[in-house]
Each structure stands twice: as structure tokens, then as C-alpha cells.
Amino acid sequence: MMNVKMTDTSIRLRSIGGSDLPFLGQVYASTRTEEMKRVPNWSTEMINAFLESQFQLQHEYYQKNYTGGNFWVIEKKGKSIGRLYIHENFQDRGVRIIDITLLPAWRNQGIGQSILRDIMREARELNRPLTIHVESFNPAMQLYKKLGFQKISETNGVYHLLEWKSAVGAETSIIDRQNDYDARFTNTHD
């Protein structure tokens, strides 16, 4: 089991349980809000039923296909704010972020970036590349590029497989210095 140490001490990862499914369904639905606005003639009930069924299918798929993965609720100061699913040694090739999603109210505050840097540090310590699939239109794509992820493949022009590999020397120390700065800033101003 992977143990990701959070630089931001107000963030905690907690293993998901059965009672978390409604919350995890909300997190999933939050990623499809804009898409659902473009669906003509669907009632709120139809949209909710669709999103619930899609979440259930995704949840079952992740549980079956990422055996040995870590499935966590992200908490900030005891409040559930998102999910992080990660596999420490996916297909014996590296660390795979299966999913990282924050609820909309918690996005664009540096939380996701801080968590990603912590995962990058863990991947570096394990001496494994870090990968994630990201949709081409996902706003977080810019963050992944900023952090040094590179596109290594593409599926249907939509899903990009991104990879980050630890650099030896200067780049690694930049990440360490940024994590140290973030920890000091977050812990004194949070």
C-alpha cells in the first residue's frame, strides 16, 4: 500500500468505504456538469440517473481493473473535498494516478498541485515514472504540463497518457524547494 505523505498537513487521505459512495458520486458528477448542460431535453431526474449509473460503472471498473490500488477520499481539515485513486506499481511499470478530482469549491486553490507534487516526490523515491490519463479538454492539462508531465500516447484524440519522470539534479531540487516553500506557506497562512 502506497503511503503519500502530505506536505500540507491540513490535507489527509482516508481509504474509501461503502458510506463514501454518495460523496464519491457527487465528486464524479462534478466532473460532468458542463457536459450535462449541453444535453437537450433531459430532466434533472434523467441527468441524475445517468450520472449515478455512469459513476457506478466507473467505480466498479476501477475496483476490478486496478486491484491493489489505493482509493482515498481527500480531506481538508476533516472535510471531504475530493478523491485520489492511485496504484503504486501499475502493470509493473510505475505509479499510476487513476483519478484525482476535487469538488469545484476546492479547485484552483493550489490543493491539487500540492497533492501532485507529493505524489511526484513518492514516485521519485520509488524510482518509478508517474502516469495519468487526462482528457485533452481538461482544464488541469496546463497544470500537468507545468509540473513536467509529457504526453506519451493518445487514444481517440481525446485521452492523453501523460508521464512524469524524476529528473536527477536541478529539477528534483526545484520540486523539493517548492514543496518546502508550499509547506511553510500553507502551514502559516492556512
N, C-alpha and C positions, 0 to 999 in steps of 0.2 A: 504494500500500500504506500502510495506516494504521500509525503508529508511536505506541503508547501508552507514555508514559514513566511507569514505576512509581515512586511516592513511596517505597514500601517497597523498599529496594534489595536485600532478600533474595528478592524476587519477580522472576521473569523469564518472559517469554513466548517460546516457541520454536515455530516452524512445525511442524505435524504432518507426519509421514512414514509410510510404509507400516508400519514397525516399531512405530508407536504404536497401531495398530488394536486389539490386545488390551487395552491400557491404556484406550483410549477406550471400548471395550466395557464394561469394568469401571465406568468413570465413569457411563456410561449406565445400566447395571444398578442402580447405587446409587440412582438416582432412582426406581426402580420396586419397591424392596424391600417397602415397606408394602403396596402393591397386590398383590404376588405372595403375600403371607401370607394374603390373602383368597381365593385361588383354591383351591377344594376339589379334592382327589383328583389333584393334579398331582405327579408325582415331581420330584425335584431335577433329573433329566436333562431332563424336559419343560420345566420352568421355564427352565433354562439355554438350551435350544434355542430357546425362544420369545424370550427376551431377546436372544440372538445375532441371530436373524432380524430382530427389531424394530430393533436397533442398525444392522444392515447397511442396512435400508430407510431409516432416518433419515439415516445417513451419506451414502448415495447421493443422497437428496433434497436435502440441504444442499449437496452438491458441485454438483449440476445447477442448483439454483434460486438459489443465492447466488454466481454467478460473479463473481469479483473480490473476494470476501470474504477475510478473514484467518481462518485456522483454526489456533489455537495450543493447545499444552499449557502449562498454568500450572505453573511450577516454583517451589519454595521451597527455597533453599539447595541447589539441584541435584536435589531430589527432585520427581518428578512428582506433583502433588496435584489436578489438575483440568483443565478445558478452558475456553477462551474463544473463541467464534466471533463475529466482528463484521464488519459491512460499513460502510465509511466513507461511502458515498453511495448507500444503498439506494433504488432507484427515483427517483433524483434528488430525494429528499425529506429525507433526513437520515441520521444514523448509526443503524444497527440492530444491537442486540445480538441475535444469532441464538440464542446459548446461552452461559450461564455456569454452570458446575457445579463444585463442589469435592467431593472424596471426603468421606464422613461424618466421618472423623477430623479434618478440617481446617475443618469448618463451625463457626459460632458463635465464631470467634476474631477477628473483625474483618477477615479477609483479603478476603472478598468485598466488604465495604463499602469497603475501601481501593481495591480494583481498580475498583469502580463510580465512586468519586469521581475516580479518574484518568481514566476514560473520559468522565465528565461534563466534566472540565477540557478534554479534547481536543475534545469536541463544541462546547463554548463557544468554543474557539479557532478552530474551523472555522465558527462561527456557524451551526450546524445543530442541529435538535432531535434528541433521543436517544429511541429507542423500543425496546420489548421486549414480546414476548408472554409472559404469565405465567398459569398455571392458577390459578383462583380459590382453590383449597385449598393452594397452595404456601406453605410457612411463610415464604419470603423476601418475600412480598407486603408484610408490615409494614415491612421494610427499604426497599423501593421507595417506599412512601408516606412514610416518614420522610425520605427523600432528596428528596422533592418530585415524584415521578412522579405523574401524573394519568391516570385511566382515560379513554381517548378512544373506545373501542369494545369490544364484547363479541361473542364467537362461541359459540353454543350454550349460553350461560350458564356456560361453563367457561373459555374462553380470553379473557383481558383484554389488550387492546393498551394498554400504558402509554406515556406520553410525558413526557419532561423537557425543558423549555426553559430555557436560561440566562436568569437574571434580571440586569438591569443594576443595579449599585449594591450595596446592603447584602447581598442574598442571595449574590451572587457572592463578595463579600469574606468572608462566613461560610464558604463552601466552601474558599476559599484558606486562611483561618486554620486550619480544621480539618485540611486536608491538611498544612500546615506543622507543626501540633502532632503529627499522626499520624507524620509523617516523623521528627521529633525523638524521640518516644517509642519508636517501633518500632526506630529505629537504635541507641538507647542501652540498650534493655531486651530486645532480641530474642536 
